[in-house]
Amino acid sequence: MSDVASIHPGTGRLRVCDVKRIHDAIGGDPVTEAMILRFIADRYGARNFLHVSPKVAAEILRRPVEF
C-alpha cells in the first residue's frame, strides 16, 4: 500500500478511498479520529479528512500514531 494520497480532480478534495485508508489507519476509533480532526482543523484549517491536503494525508497514512 502506498502512502501517497491523491486529490479528486472534480472536487479538489481527497479521494474517498484515501479517506477510508486514513480511517482504517487510525483504527476507526471515534475518540482518536475526533482528536485528529481537531488537530488538522486547528493546524491546517481542514473541516474533515476530505479537506486535508495530499501531503498531510500522506503523513497521517505514513505515521498515524503521531497524529
BALOBA-1460 file (C-alpha; in Angstrom, 3 decimals):
// residues 67
<rec num="1" residu="m" x="0.000" y="0.000" z="0.000"/>
<rec num="2" residu="s" x="1.330" y="3.396" z="-0.940"/>
<rec num="3" residu="d" x="1.458" y="6.313" z="1.495"/>
<rec num="4" residu="v" x="0.644" y="8.726" z="-1.317"/>
<rec num="5" residu="a" x="-2.772" y="10.361" z="-1.204"/>
<rec num="6" residu="s" x="-4.369" y="11.985" z="-4.212"/>
<rec num="7" residu="i" x="-6.843" y="14.731" z="-4.991"/>
<rec num="8" residu="h" x="-10.062" y="14.025" z="-6.869"/>
<rec num="9" residu="p" x="-9.908" y="16.285" z="-9.957"/>
<rec num="10" residu="g" x="-13.635" y="17.066" z="-9.888"/>
<rec num="11" residu="t" x="-13.872" y="18.128" z="-6.248"/>
<rec num="12" residu="g" x="-10.373" y="19.274" z="-5.341"/>
<rec num="13" residu="r" x="-10.557" y="17.105" z="-2.221"/>
<rec num="14" residu="l" x="-9.021" y="13.812" z="-1.189"/>
<rec num="15" residu="r" x="-10.440" y="10.752" z="-2.858"/>
<rec num="16" residu="v" x="-12.858" y="8.747" z="-0.739"/>
<rec num="17" residu="c" x="-10.563" y="5.715" z="-0.914"/>
<rec num="18" residu="d" x="-7.781" y="7.770" z="0.711"/>
<rec num="19" residu="v" x="-10.134" y="8.994" z="3.441"/>
<rec num="20" residu="k" x="-11.063" y="5.353" z="4.109"/>
<rec num="21" residu="r" x="-7.364" y="4.446" z="4.291"/>
<rec num="22" residu="i" x="-6.845" y="7.199" z="6.891"/>
<rec num="23" residu="h" x="-9.869" y="5.978" z="8.850"/>
<rec num="24" residu="d" x="-8.546" y="2.405" z="8.763"/>
<rec num="25" residu="a" x="-5.008" y="3.508" z="9.672"/>
<rec num="26" residu="i" x="-6.205" y="5.128" z="12.888"/>
<rec num="27" residu="g" x="-8.208" y="2.054" z="13.758"/>
<rec num="28" residu="g" x="-11.664" y="3.551" z="13.315"/>
<rec num="29" residu="d" x="-11.675" y="4.733" z="16.930"/>
<rec num="30" residu="p" x="-14.076" y="7.714" z="17.115"/>
<rec num="31" residu="v" x="-12.203" y="9.386" z="20.000"/>
<rec num="32" residu="t" x="-8.863" y="9.196" z="18.197"/>
<rec num="33" residu="e" x="-10.457" y="10.333" z="14.960"/>
<rec num="34" residu="a" x="-12.068" y="13.320" z="16.715"/>
<rec num="35" residu="m" x="-8.709" y="14.316" z="18.219"/>
<rec num="36" residu="i" x="-7.019" y="14.105" z="14.815"/>
<rec num="37" residu="l" x="-9.812" y="16.119" z="13.195"/>
<rec num="38" residu="r" x="-9.488" y="18.855" z="15.847"/>
<rec num="39" residu="f" x="-5.734" y="18.930" z="15.278"/>
<rec num="40" residu="i" x="-5.956" y="19.227" z="11.494"/>
<rec num="41" residu="a" x="-8.735" y="21.834" z="11.785"/>
<rec num="42" residu="d" x="-6.614" y="23.973" z="14.095"/>
<rec num="43" residu="r" x="-3.370" y="23.481" z="12.216"/>
<rec num="44" residu="y" x="-4.453" y="23.206" z="8.587"/>
<rec num="45" residu="g" x="-7.992" y="24.588" z="8.501"/>
<rec num="46" residu="a" x="-9.423" y="21.309" z="7.212"/>
<rec num="47" residu="r" x="-13.028" y="20.585" z="8.208"/>
<rec num="48" residu="n" x="-12.652" y="16.826" z="7.778"/>
<rec num="49" residu="f" x="-10.427" y="14.251" z="6.124"/>
<rec num="50" residu="l" x="-11.806" y="15.110" z="2.684"/>
<rec num="51" residu="h" x="-10.298" y="18.597" z="3.004"/>
<rec num="52" residu="v" x="-6.811" y="17.569" z="4.131"/>
<rec num="53" residu="s" x="-4.037" y="18.276" z="1.668"/>
<rec num="54" residu="p" x="-2.417" y="15.255" z="-0.010"/>
<rec num="55" residu="k" x="0.826" y="15.968" z="1.849"/>
<rec num="56" residu="v" x="-0.874" y="15.922" z="5.267"/>
<rec num="57" residu="a" x="-2.892" y="12.835" z="4.313"/>
<rec num="58" residu="a" x="0.281" y="11.043" z="3.264"/>
<rec num="59" residu="e" x="1.868" y="11.873" z="6.640"/>
<rec num="60" residu="i" x="-1.199" y="10.566" z="8.501"/>
<rec num="61" residu="l" x="-1.010" y="7.346" z="6.494"/>
<rec num="62" residu="r" x="2.735" y="7.045" z="6.979"/>
<rec num="63" residu="r" x="2.665" y="7.552" z="10.749"/>
<rec num="64" residu="p" x="-0.892" y="7.623" z="12.156"/>
<rec num="65" residu="v" x="0.287" y="7.233" z="15.753"/>
<rec num="66" residu="e" x="1.925" y="10.664" z="15.678"/>
<rec num="67" residu="f" x="-1.351" y="12.314" z="14.751"/>
